[in-house]
Amino acid sequence: MFVTEYLDDICSDMSVFHGVRDITREMDGPTFFKLAWRLDAYNGAALAAALRDAEETKQEEQEKGVMTLEELQAFGPAMPQVGQEVGLFSIARIPEDS
């Protein structure tokens, strides 16, 4: 999670879930990050923003034609098999005694 992208949401969640009204005055850096790291466990603004961004990213990838792992696996092995012709090349096994 990039803190700067979600800072307003984090501030809101800190207020709601931890009772921190002003993160700049009431907590030091290590405490801030310790609590901010756990905010995704709550159903708050930071989680909602992260989920929304993840959904947008997923839609963008689908529009670009980025395939999922399952779609890639459906195409078969990542490399040609012995005896298979691929474009200009034929795949052959080199004899072991060579």
Helices and strands as residue ranges (DSSP letters): H 7-18, H 23-26, H 29-37, G 39-41, H 45-64, H 69-74, E 85-86, E 89-90
